[in-house]
Amino acid sequence: MLLEFLDFQRAVLLRKGHGLTHAQLAVRLGPSTLTIGRLIRHMTFVEDHWFQTVLIGRQREPWASAPWDDDPDWEMTTADGMTFPALAGDFTAACDWSRATIADHHDLDLVALGARVDRPVTLRWLLIHMIEEYARHCGHADLLREAIDGRTGD
């Protein structure tokens, strides 16, 4: 059930960007720097961060060598020059890596290897956290998409 909810949220986020032009992917509202393109790129990083770096202790590129000190929002700002097919391709690949990692480490009580917090992080906690993170960002994307072309809903 957790995996189904997570996959549903992943699909919603990707649908929010489907069919948008490069300019529409970069639309901002008010003072916020969020765009649909940036949200997709951010969640591509988040997938790799939690399921690769935190869960199994493996860093993947481009995140491992990203210039975080120069640009703490690098995963988002790099989205500005990307098309939807490029964003969607990277996002889908990250989700596929996450699914494969979960399949290999499917025990919900498994404690993450790379967790840097004051308490253990289990796969169960991680899946619930990811559903929450997607739900929040899908709400942001829904507002952005409505402002772009009036489309709402999942």
N, C-alpha and C positions, 0 to 999 in steps of 0.2 A: 504494500500500500504506500509506503514512504517513497519508493522508487517511482510509482505511478504518479504521485503528486508532484514529485520533482520533475519528471519528464513533462508533465502538463505545463508547469511553470516555465520550463525551458522553451517549449513550443510557443507559449503566449508571447514571450519576449521576442522571439524571432519573427513572429507574425506582425508585431508592431513595426518592424522595419521593412517588411516585405513590400516591394513595389515603390519604395521611396527613391527619389533622385538623390544625388550626392548632396545637393543644397538642402533638401528636406531632412536628410539624416543629420544635418548640422544645425537645425533650428533650435533656438534656445527660448526660454520663457523668462521674462523679467531679469533679475540679476543672477539667476542660476547659470552655471556653466554646463549643466546636464544637457545632453542631446540623446536621441535614440541611438545614434552611432556610438557615442561614448558609453552608454549603458550596455550595449552589446559587447563592446570591447572590455569593459570593466568585468562583466560576468564571465568572459572568456578567461581573464586572469584569475578571478575568484574560483572558477572550476579547478584550474591547475593548482592554485594555492592550497585549497583545502584538501582536494583528493590526491594530489601528487606530493606537494611539499609537506603538508601537515600530516596526512594519513600515513604515507609510506616513506617520507623523508627524501624524496627525489625532486630536484628542481629541474624544470624544463625551460627551454628557450621559447620565446625571446626574453622571458622574465628573469632568468638567472643572470643575464648580463645587462639588464636594463639600467639606465642611468638614474636610479631612484634618488640619489643625492642631489642631482641637478633639477629633477622634475618629479616630485612625489606623486603626481597624478599621471605619470608617463603612460600608463595603460589607457587612460582616457584621452590624453592629448594626441596620441598616435592615431586614434580613430579618425581624427579630422581629415586626414588625407586618404582614407580608405573608402572603397565602394562597398555597397551592400553585399555583393557576391564575395568579396574578400573578407569582410567582417563575418558573414554567415559561415564561410568555409572554415575560418579559424575557430569560431565558436562551436561549430559542429564537431570539428576534430577534438577540441578540448572536452566536449561532452562525451564523445566516444571513448577517449582515454579514461575519463572518470568512470563510465560504465564498466569498462574492462577492469579497472582497478577495484571497483566494488565487487565485481564477479569473482575476482581472485582473493578478496579479503572480505567475505560476506558476513562474518560474525558481527552482529550489531553491538556486541560488548567489547569488540576489539579496541584497544587503546591506541590512539594515534602515536606514531613514532616521533614525528617532528613537532608535536605540540609545545608551544612556549608560553604556557599559561600556568597559573598556580594550582590547577586541578587537571586531572586526566580528561582528555577529550576522546569520547568513544565514537565509533562509526554512527551509532544511533543519534547522538547529539549532533554530529556533523550533518547528517541528512536533514534533521529538523531545522538546524540553523540555515542550511541552504534553501529549504522551502521558504523560510521566513525572508531571507535575503532576496530571493526571486520575487516573492509576492510584493515586497516593498518597491523594488525597482520596476516591476511590471505596472504598478500603479503610477509611477513617474512616467513611464513610457506611454501609458494610456492617456495621461494628460497632454503630453507632447504630441501624440498622434492626433488627438482631437483638435488641438490648436493648428496642426498642419493641414488637415483635410476633412475634419469633422467626424472621422471614424472613431467609434468607441466599441467597447466590448472585447471579448476574448476572440 
